[in-house]
């Protein structure tokens, strides 16, 4: 084997960005393209998501709600239907029941009715909810408010230039930073999305879906979703996405 200073240069392995780094690069370039475009792209009214008929469906039945969700979802998921998996009105207010109902579903949309201020808020999960000691999910997760004034807050990597992703050491640093942002956290006593060093979350529910809290989350840059930090929870519904063609669950 070669050795010495020049030998090290010979042996040094070429390093390429990892998959999640490449995805972040693509998102950064897309944002730059949007900012520098000289024309306004053609915008068509969003086609509402379909839904599987269910008498227990409440929060996701409105066409306006389903149109907003269709606008915010990744392109590959916009031609899908909502299928009710879990409802506090039907399956009870326990995380145990929630985890059981969603354990086999990779993409879910949670809708929450906030008592006393008529807000409806929620979150899109890119992986299945589960109890884990580790953070999971990815940058496709997002937080949203459906009423009043529908708005979505998607995660953005805190990278200002491609130079920050230059080598493997920076990739590891970026990975650790992403983990600290807490995309999805599932415990026996709560579920949450988004987070900060001070322990606050973008959206969090307690073990029996009676109380929730929301605060600005690192990476999502959202305000408290219902307009207040702590709130009482009304109905909670969780939907899986199924194909509009064959009705199969989207993994």
Secondary structure, DSSP 8 states (H G I E B T S, - for coil): ---HHHHHHHH-------HHHHHHHHHHHHHHHHHH-SS----------EE---TT--TT--HHHHHHHHHHS-GGGSSEEEEEEEEHHHH-S-HHHHHHHHTT-SSEEEEEEETTT--EEEEEESS-----SS-B--TT-EEEEEESS-EEEE------SGGGGSSHHHHHHHHHHHHHT-SBEE-SSEEEEEE-TTS-EEEEEETTSSEEE----TTT----TTSSSEEEEEEEEEEEEEETTT--B--
